[in-house]
Amino acid sequence: MTKVASLAKLILITRIFCACNSQSPTTEHLLGKWQNTKDGGNIVLLKNNIFTASNLNSEMFHDGKLIKLKTTDGEGTWELSNEGSGWKVELRFKKLKGLEKGYHLPVNISERFGDYGLFVWKGDPDSGNRYSFEKRSD
């Protein structure tokens, strides 16, 4: 067998294995405190589908054009969804500092080897720039 054929077979087996082991996120996976380690922004997802958010970078909201503050705090309800473009946490802010009305923010869920992360694209998704959150155990 040629090296190319062997490599192609290995890639195919790896993709099948990874696809079989990939799991869908559940509410239990998401509950708790999520933090952006670069600037300390926090999202806390609670069991009763309530969330609080603090010190969020305003760039998360239409690239900073919607809220004129550098950071903002808020609260509201959240829901896990999958509408074909991937798993998301739908944050529905009832209160958001710097904005007089509510706001809906879909937050993407990433998964790697069973570890989940949350992120919002910064600008064009093709740029690959993300505002990311990691789950904290504290």
Buried (B, 14 or more C-beta within 10 A) or exposed (E): EEEEEEEEEEEEEEEEEEEEEEEEBEEEBBEBBBBBEEEEBBBBBEEEEEBBBBBBBBBBBEEBEBBEBEBBBBBBBBEBEEEEEEBBBBBBBEBBBBBEEEBEBBBBBBBEEEEBBBBBBBEEEEEEEBBBBBBEEE
